[in-house]
Amino acid sequence: MIILFTEIAVRHLLFDRLRQKVFYMRKLNPILLLSAILLFLAPSVSTATTSEPPVKSPNIIWLSCEDISPHLGCYGDKNAITPNIDQLATASIRYENAFTTAGVCAPCRSAIITGVYQSTLGTHHMRCEAKLPKSVKPFPVYLRKAGYYCTNNSKQDYQFKTSSNVWDESSKKAHWKNRPDAKQPFFAVFNFTGCHESGIASDSKYQQITKNLTPQQRQDPQQLTLPPYYPDTPIVREDWKRNYELITAMDTWAGKLVQELKDAGEYENTIIMYWSDHGIGLPRAKRWLYDSGTHIPLIIKLPDSLKQSNKNGTKVDELVSSLDFAPTVLNLAGLKPPSHMQGRAFLGNDLKPQRNYVYGARDRMDERYDIIRSVRDSKYRYIRNYEPHKAYYQYMNTPEKGATMKELRRVNALGKLPVAAELFMQQTKPPEELYDLEADPHEVNNLIGNDKYTEVLNRLRNAHLQWVVKTRDIGLIPEAEIQIRERKAGARYNILKNASPDLIEQIRNTANLAVNDQSDFSDLEKAVSNPDSIVRYWAFVGLGNRPTEAGNCKDVLLDALTDPSPSVRIAASRALLKIKEPQRALATLKDELVGEHEWARLRAAIVLNEAGEAARPLIPELKRCLKDQPNKYITRVANRTLNVLLNTNNVVK
């Protein structure tokens, strides 16, 4: 696809080269010189006189919303009231199997805007701030270079700072109508934040967002169907109802933006992409890698002038990842996606084979670490829990404010939760999970251990293990170690970029050893002396996970308390607490609470929180965390630990 002003620039270049040729040919016979000039111009003259007029580059508009699963009428949800999105879908391609790379906003948004996994880029921890390497740019940079007017209204939340060359405008006033030339193609992003989990949890926000809904657009909570992993109470039904009504408010917003295109005469030449950043903002959905957290609506309307526009009005079953959005937009705009992008263009010309799998990653969510990875094909989902000793529902300040989470806690205390809900109140998780999405769409029947699915398990497990190495998953590196190594590497992305495959495999293999209580314990004992601190860290995590066998490693654990890496020291301290050797472990954790490494301080606070009564001697130090720590997440964990130890409820936000 030829962009008009780019064609003009090419012609200027051709004439400049022609001028150079004339300079060197000026001594030729005038007739020969004229013949040479006409011959040089012939292709351009022919193109101008015999070809069709240049096709205008398509406009592209994104209608993105937060915390929405496919609870839309066009996806078959009988309770949804979404006439505008449903109407758009009749003239668009509706993707049945679109998934995001994380169950929470900022990490997956960083992957969307760069086409690089957040776990490769170093933006995988919620509310971290990474630095992009020079080779990786948000994709609007390439669109702007090609002449697009690019606007964002208005959320970015990429976990890295954007430079001035990413957007022509990024604000609540940003709009494609503001472009200086009405003929200039545009890429415009509009973000609807009203469906965010806070819209469900906050009475005032919910009322504000839904204030214009008519009585006919309201929902009867008794008519809604709850997932089996929630208790059926009026409070939970109220949250579920709010979700639907917020989506209806979003539908009105989307309809107005589509109408603006029609009123301006831009609709026919505009690609419209409607999508959500992840699933519904309720427990066991948002932040999680199940379908409830990662399955998203994706609807794309193509102009008739584009190849594959004949798909409009159809549904497509191919697997799509939100990682694919960036290369797809570039491809539709006639631009070649850069080689560093890990996503796949699924529309446009020269498409590569369709995906066999989509991948997801969960890492630190606010104040709590929980490393989880997932692989999904068209029927099955495999999950690897790298920290199975942690509860499904770790106590986190933000989700605990929600009414549904409070109900889960309350009803669980009464011992009246449904069986499926009880599963996710357990204090530990299995290292692996496998689900048949056709037979078990809510993913509550773990098939691990069922010999019937051995082949499926091995296939998806291997796909995950290969993905870790191929994508250079730095999520397996402790956050304090990331912060230490990025100073030398210049960017987190570079930490493993040039690392040997052998090192990445050692990290991956040791991390898997650490969570597999059936593995050979001697392999962990060997790994504690590995020259790389990341490998040593996982080895000591493994010792802590197997305290019975680690009791014979007391001297090794004590020696590790002087390791150069704070992450190794903390992992060894945790293991010592597990084998009932608290004295030196607590002394080390006390030092780490005030150490120079911010994320090591958080890790130390978490270990003390998990230690229960064993942490009581450090109550004075934990109290100091409430006042002296600039990192609010450390304060939250310290506060939670004190609340349990002192039986108080002094909640720090």
LUMDOFI-661791 format. One line per field, with one value per residue (C-alpha): x negated, y negated, z; residue in three letters. Coordinates in Angstrom, 2 decimals, padded with zeros to 5 digits, always signed. Example, Ala and Ser with C-alpha at 12.3 -4.5 7.8 and 13.67 -1.06 7.14 Angstrom:
X [-012.30/-013.67]
Y [+004.50/+001.06]
Z [+007.80/+007.14]
res [ALA/SER]
This chain:
X [+000.00/-001.57/-001.20/-000.74/-003.34/-005.83/-005.38/-006.14/-009.28/-010.39/-009.85/-011.98/-014.71/-014.46/-014.73/-017.72/-019.44/-018.43/-020.02/-023.26/-023.17/-022.62/-025.67/-027.86/-026.22/-026.30/-029.03/-026.90/-025.19/-022.00/-019.79/-021.32/-020.95/-017.26/-016.70/-018.35/-016.14/-012.94/-014.00/-014.65/-011.26/-009.35/-008.30/-006.95/-005.07/-003.64/-002.52/-000.89/+001.04/+002.03/+002.35/+005.21/+004.94/+002.98/+005.14/+005.41/+003.80/+006.46/+007.23/+007.01/+008.96/+008.72/+011.65/+010.07/+011.72/+010.59/+011.49/+014.01/+014.49/+016.58/+019.82/+021.34/+024.45/+022.47/+020.52/+023.73/+024.20/+027.97/+027.78/+025.61/+027.16/+024.63/+026.47/+023.68/+020.90/+023.28/+024.06/+020.36/+019.76/+022.23/+019.92/+016.67/+014.53/+015.30/+012.44/+013.58/+010.15/+008.35/+006.24/+004.10/+000.57/+001.41/+004.48/+003.74/+003.52/+000.05/-002.06/+000.16/+000.40/-003.38/-003.27/-000.46/-002.24/-005.63/-004.80/-007.24/-006.26/-006.31/-008.39/-011.01/-010.88/-011.09/-007.66/-006.11/-005.87/-002.83/-003.85/-007.47/-009.26/-011.54/-013.69/-013.27/-016.39/-017.15/-016.05/-012.49/-010.01/-006.26/-004.76/-003.08/-006.63/-006.71/-003.25/-004.24/-007.35/-005.08/-002.93/-000.18/+001.25/+001.22/+003.28/+003.99/+007.00/+005.59/+004.28/+000.79/-000.27/-003.04/-005.43/-008.03/-008.24/-007.30/-009.36/-007.89/-008.03/-005.41/-002.25/-001.26/+000.96/+001.70/+004.29/+007.99/+008.42/+006.50/+008.59/+008.06/+010.12/+007.23/+004.88/+003.64/+004.47/+007.86/+006.35/+003.70/+004.29/+004.64/+004.17/+006.31/+006.67/+009.65/+009.62/+012.75/+011.76/+015.26/+015.30/+012.21/+012.56/+012.84/+016.10/+017.49/+015.91/+016.63/+020.26/+019.61/+017.74/+020.33/+023.14/+021.28/+020.51/+024.02/+026.04/+027.48/+028.66/+032.39/+034.47/+034.47/+030.66/+030.47/+029.94/+031.84/+029.08/+031.28/+031.38/+027.61/+025.53/+022.54/+019.33/+019.09/+016.06/+018.14/+020.56/+024.12/+024.92/+026.72/+023.44/+021.70/+024.71/+024.62/+021.00/+021.87/+024.77/+022.54/+020.16/+022.93/+024.22/+020.75/+020.36/+023.64/+022.31/+019.17/+021.33/+022.88/+019.41/+018.25/+021.35/+020.70/+017.12/+018.19/+020.87/+018.24/+016.41/+019.58/+020.50/+017.05/+017.12/+014.19/+015.99/+015.54/+011.76/+011.16/+010.03/+011.87/+010.42/+012.41/+010.75/+010.28/+006.97/+007.95/+010.88/+013.47/+012.19/+013.23/+011.37/+010.04/+010.38/+008.35/+004.70/+005.13/+004.19/+007.39/+009.81/+011.69/+008.65/+007.17/+009.97/+010.97/+013.36/+011.74/+013.76/+012.13/+013.86/+011.84/+012.46/+013.63/+010.41/+008.28/+007.49/+009.40/+012.26/+014.47/+014.14/+016.26/+019.43/+017.81/+016.39/+012.86/+011.62/+007.86/+005.78/+004.81/+002.68/+002.79/-000.94/+000.15/+001.93/-001.20/-002.51/+001.02/+001.62/-001.72/-000.99/+002.44/+000.82/-001.58/-004.60/-006.85/-006.86/-010.38/-012.16/-012.30/-008.51/-007.47/-003.86/-002.37/-000.41/+002.92/+004.38/+002.93/+000.48/-002.23/-000.87/-002.84/-001.18/+001.43/+000.53/+000.59/+000.46/+001.02/-001.07/-000.44/-002.50/-001.70/-004.33/-004.30/-000.83/-001.29/-002.83/-002.80/-004.95/-003.44/-005.25/-002.79/-003.03/-000.40/-000.13/+003.21/+004.12/+007.59/+008.82/+006.47/+004.74/+001.54/+000.40/-002.98/-003.01/-006.58/-005.59/-003.13/-003.79/-001.83/+001.94/+004.13/+005.60/+002.62/+003.72/+003.37/+004.63/+006.48/+008.56/+009.33/+011.35/+013.79/+017.13/+016.79/+013.37/+014.78/+017.64/+015.20/+013.37/+016.59/+018.32/+015.10/+014.82/+018.31/+017.28/+020.07/+018.22/+019.12/+016.59/+015.16/+014.73/+012.99/+010.32/+009.07/+009.03/+006.29/+003.02/+000.92/+001.25/+000.24/-002.95/-001.03/+002.55/+004.21/+007.76/+010.00/+011.71/+014.47/+015.55/+014.61/+014.88/+014.52/+011.25/+012.00/+011.15/+007.38/+006.42/+002.87/+002.44/+005.01/+003.13/+005.60/+004.05/+000.35/-000.34/+001.44/-000.41/-003.82/-003.11/-001.97/-004.62/-007.33/-005.80/-006.11/-009.69/-010.73/-008.95/-010.91/-014.19/-013.03/-011.55/-014.34/-011.85/-013.36/-010.37/-012.40/-014.96/-014.30/-013.29/-016.19/-018.58/-016.91/-017.45/-021.11/-021.84/-019.97/-022.48/-025.15/-022.92/-021.33/-017.84/-016.12/-015.52/-019.28/-019.90/-019.29/-019.43/-023.02/-023.12/-024.04/-021.15/-022.91/-022.49/-018.84/-018.24/-020.02/-017.77/-014.67/-015.64/-016.57/-013.34/-011.43/-013.49/-012.65/-008.91/-009.00/-009.14/-009.67/-012.93/-016.35/-017.30/-020.99/-020.48/-019.37/-022.37/-024.66/-022.94/-023.56/-027.19/-026.42/-028.45/-025.27/-023.26/-019.92/-020.53/-021.66/-018.52/-016.25/-018.31/-017.78/-014.09/-013.98/-015.66/-013.10/-010.31/-011.63/-012.48/-012.65/-015.52/-017.01/-017.55/-020.82/-021.94/-022.11/-025.76/-025.20/-022.24/-024.20/-027.08/-024.61/-023.67/-026.86/-026.21/-026.82/-023.23/-020.48/-018.00/-020.11/-020.52/-016.76/-016.00/-018.48/-016.89/-013.49/-014.85/-016.40/-013.05/-011.47/-013.94/-013.38/-016.69/-015.44/-018.19/-020.60/-017.83/-015.97/-019.18/-019.72/-016.11/-016.38/-019.35/-017.58/-014.56/-016.77/-019.10/-019.90/-017.86/-014.21/-012.79/-014.95/-013.32/-009.92/-011.03/-012.30/-009.02/-007.10/-009.23/-008.51/-004.81/-004.82/-006.81/-003.91/-004.84/-008.51/-008.57/-007.46/-010.99/-011.12/-007.92/-009.90/-011.54/-008.19/-006.69/-009.50/-008.53/-005.20/-006.97/-010.32/-009.76/-009.15/-007.83/-004.14/-004.16/-006.70/-004.55/-001.46/-003.14/-004.61/-001.20/+000.49/-002.10/-001.61/+002.17/+001.90/-000.74/+000.91/+004.50/+005.21/+006.73/+004.54/+004.89/+002.31/+003.22]
Y [+000.00/-003.30/-006.28/-009.46/-011.67/-008.77/-008.42/-012.13/-011.72/-008.82/-010.92/-013.69/-011.14/-009.89/-013.41/-014.06/-010.99/-012.11/-015.49/-013.76/-011.66/-014.79/-016.38/-013.52/-013.23/-016.95/-016.45/-013.95/-014.72/-016.71/-014.21/-011.28/-013.20/-013.90/-010.22/-009.15/-011.50/-010.27/-006.66/-007.34/-009.00/-006.38/-004.17/-007.16/-008.51/-005.09/-004.68/-008.07/-007.54/-003.88/-002.87/-003.42/-006.50/-005.83/-004.25/-006.38/-004.73/-003.38/-005.18/-003.01/-003.49/-001.47/-001.27/+000.28/+000.91/+002.29/+005.41/+006.87/+010.51/+011.31/+010.48/+009.06/+009.93/+010.69/+013.33/+015.07/+013.62/+013.46/+011.04/+008.47/+005.20/+004.06/+002.95/+000.75/+003.33/+005.99/+003.82/+003.20/+006.94/+007.61/+005.67/+006.90/+009.93/+011.35/+013.31/+016.14/+017.03/+013.80/+013.76/+011.23/+011.88/+011.10/+010.88/+007.34/+004.04/+002.49/+005.58/+006.57/+002.96/+002.82/+005.94/+004.51/+001.23/+002.85/+006.29/+007.75/+009.96/+008.10/+010.95/+010.33/+006.54/+006.39/+004.82/+007.93/+006.76/+004.62/+001.00/+001.34/-001.08/+000.31/-001.43/-000.49/+000.53/-001.56/+001.28/+001.47/-001.31/-001.64/-000.89/-004.32/-005.59/-003.63/-004.86/-008.48/-008.05/-006.76/-009.88/-008.86/-011.29/-009.31/-010.15/-008.47/-009.37/-009.00/-006.10/-004.78/-002.74/-000.89/-000.69/-002.70/-006.37/-007.26/-009.73/-012.66/-010.81/-008.20/-010.32/-013.52/-013.98/-011.88/-013.48/-013.50/-015.94/-013.88/-013.11/-012.28/-015.38/-017.54/-016.54/-019.57/-018.05/-016.43/-014.15/-012.78/-009.17/-008.69/-006.11/-007.03/-005.20/-005.75/-004.07/-003.48/-003.15/-002.93/+000.88/+001.07/+003.17/-000.08/-000.72/+002.42/+001.89/-001.83/-002.82/-006.40/-005.43/-002.81/-005.33/-007.97/-005.69/-004.23/-007.35/-007.71/-004.13/-003.72/-001.29/+001.05/+001.09/+002.18/+005.79/+008.07/+009.73/+012.77/+013.52/+013.67/+016.85/+016.82/+018.78/+021.86/+020.45/+017.73/+018.07/+017.31/+014.36/+011.05/+009.16/+011.27/+010.97/+007.20/+007.11/+009.35/+007.06/+003.99/+005.57/+005.90/+002.38/+000.86/+002.75/+001.24/-002.23/-001.35/-000.28/-003.75/-005.31/-003.04/-003.80/-007.54/-007.15/-005.00/-007.56/-010.32/-008.44/-008.11/-011.78/-012.83/-010.52/-008.49/-005.27/-003.52/-004.03/-003.25/-000.03/+000.26/+002.53/+003.08/+005.01/+005.33/+005.39/+008.50/+010.23/+009.10/+007.19/+009.71/+012.41/+015.45/+013.49/+010.29/+011.02/+014.71/+016.67/+018.66/+017.80/+015.65/+013.38/+013.58/+014.33/+011.02/+009.74/+008.69/+007.20/+005.74/+003.91/+003.66/+001.19/+002.79/+001.63/+003.95/+007.55/+009.93/+007.44/+010.25/+011.69/+008.85/+010.23/+013.55/+015.15/+016.50/+019.29/+018.87/+018.19/+014.54/+012.93/+009.26/+009.43/+009.64/+006.27/+004.20/+006.20/+006.52/+002.77/+002.15/+004.82/+003.34/-000.07/+001.37/+001.36/+004.31/+005.15/+004.91/+008.19/+007.79/+008.03/+011.39/+011.13/+012.34/+010.23/+011.99/+009.61/+008.05/+009.41/+012.08/+013.74/+016.41/+019.66/+019.34/+019.78/+023.16/+021.59/+018.41/+017.71/+015.82/+014.67/+013.55/+011.97/+009.51/+008.11/+004.98/+006.21/+009.97/+012.21/+015.23/+016.46/+018.31/+019.17/+020.58/+022.13/+022.53/+024.16/+024.31/+026.81/+027.13/+024.82/+025.74/+023.71/+023.86/+022.48/+021.53/+020.63/+023.38/+022.93/+019.68/+019.42/+018.77/+015.71/+014.03/+011.02/+007.97/+004.56/+003.64/+006.76/+007.23/+004.00/+005.59/+006.88/+010.26/+010.89/+009.98/+012.41/+015.17/+014.59/+014.36/+017.42/+019.42/+018.67/+020.13/+023.25/+022.76/+022.15/+024.20/+026.91/+024.99/+021.89/+023.89/+024.92/+021.37/+020.73/+023.32/+022.18/+023.95/+024.67/+027.65/+027.09/+027.83/+027.48/+028.78/+028.07/+029.21/+025.95/+027.67/+029.98/+027.60/+023.96/+022.61/+024.53/+026.16/+029.81/+030.19/+033.10/+033.51/+037.15/+038.40/+040.78/+040.09/+036.64/+037.56/+036.71/+033.35/+032.55/+033.36/+031.36/+028.22/+028.53/+028.70/+025.72/+023.75/+024.85/+023.88/+020.53/+019.65/+019.98/+018.58/+015.42/+015.04/+014.94/+012.62/+013.24/+016.12/+013.59/+012.14/+008.50/+007.27/+009.11/+007.51/+004.09/+004.87/+006.27/+003.65/+001.03/+002.79/+003.99/+000.57/+002.08/+005.11/+006.40/+006.74/+008.85/+012.13/+010.83/+011.88/+014.57/+018.05/+020.46/+022.71/+020.12/+019.53/+023.27/+023.60/+020.92/+022.55/+026.06/+025.09/+023.12/+026.22/+028.41/+026.08/+026.64/+030.37/+032.33/+035.51/+034.29/+035.55/+033.55/+033.92/+031.77/+028.91/+029.45/+029.13/+025.97/+024.05/+023.63/+022.47/+019.38/+017.49/+016.02/+016.56/+020.30/+020.28/+018.38/+021.04/+023.81/+022.30/+021.77/+025.49/+026.33/+024.23/+026.05/+029.40/+028.77/+032.43/+033.11/+029.61/+030.31/+031.96/+028.79/+026.47/+025.53/+024.80/+022.57/+020.72/+020.11/+018.67/+015.90/+014.13/+014.62/+011.47/+011.61/+010.31/+012.61/+015.66/+014.50/+014.11/+017.47/+019.15/+017.36/+018.64/+022.17/+021.87/+020.77/+023.83/+026.17/+024.42/+022.57/+019.00/+017.17/+016.24/+016.23/+013.49/+011.52/+011.60/+010.65/+007.78/+006.43/+006.92/+004.92/+001.83/+002.85/+000.82/+002.93/+001.90/+005.15/+007.23/+005.33/+006.35/+009.98/+009.99/+008.55/+011.26/+014.04/+012.67/+012.46/+016.11/+017.12/+016.44/+016.62/+017.07/+013.40/+012.10/+011.08/+008.58/+006.72/+003.50/+003.61/+004.27/+001.28/-000.89/+000.20/-001.54/-004.88/-004.76/-002.82/-004.87/-001.76/-001.41/+002.27/+003.00/+001.01/+003.01/+006.36/+005.21/+003.90/+007.18/+009.14/+006.90/+007.17/+010.95/+011.04/+008.37/+009.25/+005.68/+004.14/+001.11/+001.22/-000.81/-001.58]
Z [+000.00/-001.09/+001.20/-000.83/+000.75/+000.81/-002.95/-003.38/-001.30/-003.51/-006.62/-005.15/-004.55/-008.12/-009.48/-007.26/-008.68/-012.17/-011.52/-010.52/-013.69/-015.80/-014.14/-015.24/-018.67/-019.54/-022.18/-024.11/-027.39/-026.50/-028.37/-026.47/-023.21/-023.87/-024.73/-021.48/-019.45/-021.12/-020.60/-016.90/-016.48/-018.43/-015.44/-013.52/-016.54/-017.22/-013.60/-013.54/-016.75/-016.70/-013.02/-010.60/-008.35/-005.15/-002.43/+000.70/+003.71/+006.06/+009.26/+012.38/+015.57/+018.76/+021.14/+024.20/+027.53/+030.86/+032.81/+030.38/+029.47/+026.34/+028.18/+025.01/+023.06/+019.90/+021.84/+022.81/+026.29/+026.70/+029.62/+027.85/+026.67/+024.06/+020.89/+019.52/+019.82/+018.50/+015.47/+014.86/+015.03/+012.20/+009.86/+011.42/+012.13/+015.57/+017.11/+019.35/+020.72/+021.56/+024.72/+026.51/+027.77/+031.40/+033.59/+034.67/+032.84/+032.91/+032.08/+029.15/+027.90/+027.67/+025.48/+023.35/+022.59/+021.83/+020.44/+023.00/+025.94/+029.23/+030.67/+027.96/+028.24/+032.05/+032.50/+034.01/+037.63/+038.39/+039.01/+038.05/+035.77/+033.09/+030.54/+026.91/+025.00/+021.92/+019.65/+021.02/+020.34/+020.87/+017.48/+016.95/+016.37/+013.10/+012.12/+012.69/+010.57/+007.82/+008.06/+010.46/+012.97/+016.24/+019.31/+022.62/+024.74/+027.23/+029.33/+028.67/+031.74/+029.92/+032.89/+030.99/+030.11/+026.56/+024.57/+022.67/+019.34/+020.31/+020.11/+018.39/+021.42/+024.50/+026.75/+027.56/+024.67/+022.13/+019.03/+015.37/+014.53/+015.78/+012.96/+010.99/+007.60/+007.14/+004.46/+006.80/+007.89/+011.64/+014.34/+017.35/+020.65/+022.93/+026.33/+028.40/+032.06/+033.52/+033.50/+035.69/+038.86/+040.79/+038.93/+040.54/+043.97/+044.36/+044.86/+043.76/+040.58/+039.65/+040.10/+038.11/+035.17/+034.97/+035.83/+032.31/+031.94/+031.43/+033.52/+030.50/+030.55/+034.17/+035.20/+037.56/+039.60/+040.22/+036.51/+036.12/+036.20/+038.55/+037.97/+040.21/+042.06/+043.78/+046.68/+045.62/+047.87/+047.22/+047.54/+044.90/+042.60/+043.00/+041.80/+038.86/+037.98/+038.15/+035.68/+033.09/+033.63/+033.32/+030.04/+028.82/+029.66/+027.68/+024.76/+024.56/+024.61/+021.78/+019.72/+019.90/+018.70/+015.75/+014.87/+014.87/+012.13/+010.10/+010.52/+009.34/+006.33/+007.70/+008.59/+005.23/+005.23/+008.91/+010.56/+013.87/+016.56/+019.73/+022.55/+026.30/+028.14/+030.19/+031.84/+034.37/+037.41/+040.05/+042.03/+040.19/+036.95/+036.95/+037.74/+036.88/+033.76/+033.42/+030.62/+033.14/+033.31/+029.82/+027.33/+025.77/+023.12/+019.86/+017.01/+013.89/+011.04/+007.83/+004.99/+001.77/+000.09/+002.22/+001.50/+003.79/+004.17/+002.91/+006.42/+007.79/+009.32/+010.21/+013.32/+013.37/+015.63/+015.20/+018.29/+018.67/+021.36/+022.33/+021.58/+017.94/+017.87/+017.14/+014.16/+012.80/+012.81/+011.11/+008.54/+007.75/+007.35/+004.78/+007.08/+007.81/+011.54/+013.01/+013.65/+017.43/+017.73/+019.13/+017.99/+014.71/+012.23/+011.74/+009.12/+005.99/+003.45/+003.71/+006.83/+008.65/+009.79/+012.51/+016.14/+017.82/+021.29/+023.23/+026.31/+029.53/+032.50/+036.02/+038.24/+041.12/+041.64/+043.72/+046.99/+046.33/+044.15/+042.44/+039.33/+037.10/+033.40/+031.06/+027.61/+025.85/+022.59/+021.08/+023.68/+026.66/+029.11/+030.96/+033.99/+035.72/+039.28/+040.16/+043.72/+044.67/+048.38/+048.20/+048.56/+045.54/+047.22/+048.81/+050.81/+048.55/+049.54/+046.34/+045.61/+049.32/+049.16/+046.73/+047.97/+046.25/+047.82/+051.23/+050.65/+049.74/+053.02/+055.05/+053.61/+053.76/+057.48/+057.86/+055.94/+053.39/+050.13/+047.04/+046.22/+043.26/+045.42/+048.15/+045.64/+045.38/+049.11/+049.62/+051.17/+048.52/+044.81/+042.69/+040.67/+037.48/+036.29/+033.14/+031.98/+029.14/+028.15/+026.19/+029.00/+031.82/+030.67/+034.23/+034.75/+038.08/+037.30/+037.25/+034.98/+036.30/+037.26/+034.77/+032.48/+029.67/+029.23/+029.48/+025.84/+026.13/+029.35/+027.87/+024.73/+026.56/+029.26/+026.58/+024.79/+028.02/+028.68/+025.15/+025.44/+028.59/+026.70/+023.37/+024.90/+027.51/+030.37/+032.95/+035.20/+036.63/+037.90/+041.39/+041.11/+043.24/+040.93/+037.91/+039.42/+040.13/+036.66/+034.66/+035.84/+033.85/+031.01/+030.45/+030.21/+031.66/+028.17/+027.74/+030.85/+029.04/+025.48/+024.96/+027.64/+026.53/+026.01/+028.54/+031.31/+030.48/+030.48/+033.84/+035.32/+033.86/+034.89/+038.45/+038.87/+037.80/+040.12/+042.98/+042.65/+041.87/+045.11/+043.09/+041.57/+042.63/+045.73/+044.91/+041.82/+044.07/+046.33/+043.31/+042.10/+045.36/+044.29/+040.75/+039.73/+038.74/+041.59/+039.82/+039.66/+043.31/+044.28/+042.82/+044.41/+047.86/+047.13/+046.38/+049.69/+051.51/+049.70/+050.97/+054.62/+055.63/+053.25/+053.70/+057.40/+056.43/+054.63/+057.64/+057.14/+053.46/+054.34/+057.01/+054.60/+052.07/+054.50/+053.36/+049.63/+047.53/+046.26/+048.58/+046.85/+047.71/+051.31/+051.70/+050.07/+052.43/+055.40/+054.39/+054.17/+057.63/+059.04/+057.41/+059.14/+062.50/+062.63/+063.08/+064.94/+062.15/+059.58/+061.48/+061.90/+058.14/+057.38/+059.85/+057.88/+054.56/+055.74/+055.77/+052.96/+049.86/+047.46/+047.40/+046.07/+048.38/+051.24/+049.92/+049.54/+053.15/+054.42/+052.53/+054.02/+057.49/+056.69/+055.63/+058.72/+061.09/+064.77/+063.93/+062.85/+066.26/+067.39/+064.52/+065.43/+066.20/+062.76/+061.08/+062.88/+061.57/+058.05/+058.56/+058.87/+057.15/+053.93/+050.77/+048.99/+049.86/+049.04/+051.77/+054.16/+053.19/+053.82/+057.13/+058.17/+057.27/+059.28/+062.31/+062.05/+062.27/+065.01/+067.15/+066.24/+065.10/+062.03/+061.45/+057.66/+055.75/+052.15]
res [MET/ILE/ILE/LEU/PHE/THR/GLU/ILE/ALA/VAL/ARG/HIS/LEU/LEU/PHE/ASP/ARG/LEU/ARG/GLN/LYS/VAL/PHE/TYR/MET/ARG/LYS/LEU/ASN/PRO/ILE/LEU/LEU/LEU/SER/ALA/ILE/LEU/LEU/PHE/LEU/ALA/PRO/SER/VAL/SER/THR/ALA/THR/THR/SER/GLU/PRO/PRO/VAL/LYS/SER/PRO/ASN/ILE/ILE/TRP/LEU/SER/CYS/GLU/ASP/ILE/SER/PRO/HIS/LEU/GLY/CYS/TYR/GLY/ASP/LYS/ASN/ALA/ILE/THR/PRO/ASN/ILE/ASP/GLN/LEU/ALA/THR/ALA/SER/ILE/ARG/TYR/GLU/ASN/ALA/PHE/THR/THR/ALA/GLY/VAL/CYS/ALA/PRO/CYS/ARG/SER/ALA/ILE/ILE/THR/GLY/VAL/TYR/GLN/SER/THR/LEU/GLY/THR/HIS/HIS/MET/ARG/CYS/GLU/ALA/LYS/LEU/PRO/LYS/SER/VAL/LYS/PRO/PHE/PRO/VAL/TYR/LEU/ARG/LYS/ALA/GLY/TYR/TYR/CYS/THR/ASN/ASN/SER/LYS/GLN/ASP/TYR/GLN/PHE/LYS/THR/SER/SER/ASN/VAL/TRP/ASP/GLU/SER/SER/LYS/LYS/ALA/HIS/TRP/LYS/ASN/ARG/PRO/ASP/ALA/LYS/GLN/PRO/PHE/PHE/ALA/VAL/PHE/ASN/PHE/THR/GLY/CYS/HIS/GLU/SER/GLY/ILE/ALA/SER/ASP/SER/LYS/TYR/GLN/GLN/ILE/THR/LYS/ASN/LEU/THR/PRO/GLN/GLN/ARG/GLN/ASP/PRO/GLN/GLN/LEU/THR/LEU/PRO/PRO/TYR/TYR/PRO/ASP/THR/PRO/ILE/VAL/ARG/GLU/ASP/TRP/LYS/ARG/ASN/TYR/GLU/LEU/ILE/THR/ALA/MET/ASP/THR/TRP/ALA/GLY/LYS/LEU/VAL/GLN/GLU/LEU/LYS/ASP/ALA/GLY/GLU/TYR/GLU/ASN/THR/ILE/ILE/MET/TYR/TRP/SER/ASP/HIS/GLY/ILE/GLY/LEU/PRO/ARG/ALA/LYS/ARG/TRP/LEU/TYR/ASP/SER/GLY/THR/HIS/ILE/PRO/LEU/ILE/ILE/LYS/LEU/PRO/ASP/SER/LEU/LYS/GLN/SER/ASN/LYS/ASN/GLY/THR/LYS/VAL/ASP/GLU/LEU/VAL/SER/SER/LEU/ASP/PHE/ALA/PRO/THR/VAL/LEU/ASN/LEU/ALA/GLY/LEU/LYS/PRO/PRO/SER/HIS/MET/GLN/GLY/ARG/ALA/PHE/LEU/GLY/ASN/ASP/LEU/LYS/PRO/GLN/ARG/ASN/TYR/VAL/TYR/GLY/ALA/ARG/ASP/ARG/MET/ASP/GLU/ARG/TYR/ASP/ILE/ILE/ARG/SER/VAL/ARG/ASP/SER/LYS/TYR/ARG/TYR/ILE/ARG/ASN/TYR/GLU/PRO/HIS/LYS/ALA/TYR/TYR/GLN/TYR/MET/ASN/THR/PRO/GLU/LYS/GLY/ALA/THR/MET/LYS/GLU/LEU/ARG/ARG/VAL/ASN/ALA/LEU/GLY/LYS/LEU/PRO/VAL/ALA/ALA/GLU/LEU/PHE/MET/GLN/GLN/THR/LYS/PRO/PRO/GLU/GLU/LEU/TYR/ASP/LEU/GLU/ALA/ASP/PRO/HIS/GLU/VAL/ASN/ASN/LEU/ILE/GLY/ASN/ASP/LYS/TYR/THR/GLU/VAL/LEU/ASN/ARG/LEU/ARG/ASN/ALA/HIS/LEU/GLN/TRP/VAL/VAL/LYS/THR/ARG/ASP/ILE/GLY/LEU/ILE/PRO/GLU/ALA/GLU/ILE/GLN/ILE/ARG/GLU/ARG/LYS/ALA/GLY/ALA/ARG/TYR/ASN/ILE/LEU/LYS/ASN/ALA/SER/PRO/ASP/LEU/ILE/GLU/GLN/ILE/ARG/ASN/THR/ALA/ASN/LEU/ALA/VAL/ASN/ASP/GLN/SER/ASP/PHE/SER/ASP/LEU/GLU/LYS/ALA/VAL/SER/ASN/PRO/ASP/SER/ILE/VAL/ARG/TYR/TRP/ALA/PHE/VAL/GLY/LEU/GLY/ASN/ARG/PRO/THR/GLU/ALA/GLY/ASN/CYS/LYS/ASP/VAL/LEU/LEU/ASP/ALA/LEU/THR/ASP/PRO/SER/PRO/SER/VAL/ARG/ILE/ALA/ALA/SER/ARG/ALA/LEU/LEU/LYS/ILE/LYS/GLU/PRO/GLN/ARG/ALA/LEU/ALA/THR/LEU/LYS/ASP/GLU/LEU/VAL/GLY/GLU/HIS/GLU/TRP/ALA/ARG/LEU/ARG/ALA/ALA/ILE/VAL/LEU/ASN/GLU/ALA/GLY/GLU/ALA/ALA/ARG/PRO/LEU/ILE/PRO/GLU/LEU/LYS/ARG/CYS/LEU/LYS/ASP/GLN/PRO/ASN/LYS/TYR/ILE/THR/ARG/VAL/ALA/ASN/ARG/THR/LEU/ASN/VAL/LEU/LEU/ASN/THR/ASN/ASN/VAL/VAL/LYS]
